[in-house]
Each structure stands twice: as C-alpha cells, then as structure tokens.
Amino acid sequence: MTLPPSGKIIRILDRNGGFMTTKLTERGQIDGFDLKILKEVSEDGRVSVTELADRVGLSKSPTQVRLRRLEQEGYIRGYRAELDPVKLDREHVAFVEVKLSDTREAALAAFNKATIGVAEIEECHMIIRGF
C-alpha cells in the first residue's frame, strides 16, 4: 500500500465501522485524539495522564502510549514553566540593535559566545537588512 504525500488528510475506517480523520505527516499519522492530546498538553503541561485521558475521551493506557509516541516522534519537544517576569523583576523588555563590523563566521561565533553568558539576554536574532 502506498501512502498519499504528507500533509494530506485521509479517512480511515475504525473498528466500530465509523470513520476517523487522520493527517499524514512526514513522521507518520496523527489523528483527532493525538491533536486533542497536543492541544491539552500545550495548555497544561502538568496535566496528569488520568486527567488527560478524561479530557480527550480515551482510557489511561492508550493516552499514555500516544503521549509517549508524540514525545518520541518530536511533536512534543518538552515541557516548560511559565515564569512571572514581574516577580522576577524582569518586567521590562528592551530591543537593542548591535552592528558588527565583521560578519565572518569567526566573528559571529565570538559574538555568540560573549552573549551566551549574559543572563539578561534572553534572545538574540540576526537580521540581514537594516530596519
């Protein structure tokens, strides 16, 4: 059996005689339950597997298997805490433009190395053209 190209939506007959919509991805298939799991954990990364199973309409074991597969296949890259910047005295955001006189690989690597150790720098983006 050859599969359609990734990104294509297909319908699969389920064991109850109904149809389940599935999206083919480069890694395989994700279905409606997988999408529900992804939605729920993106909104609450600390949800228990039991609660997650209740929310998506599956029993605990299949939910846990699906969750682990989604993690292993890279759909879920990790879980993070959302920190309160005000309590951490980091409520101010500043955008700073830095112009480098040398943009060769060695100079860019030196710049990256210098900025990595500065806790106040959260992100650094390289922009090719001026503002």
Secondary structure, DSSP 8 states (H G I E B T S, - for coil): -----TT-EEEEE-TTS-EEEEEE-SSSEEEHHHHHHHHHHHH-TT--HHHHHHHHTS-HHHHHHHHHHHHHTTS---------TTTTT-----------S--SHHHHHHHHHHHHT-TT-------SS--
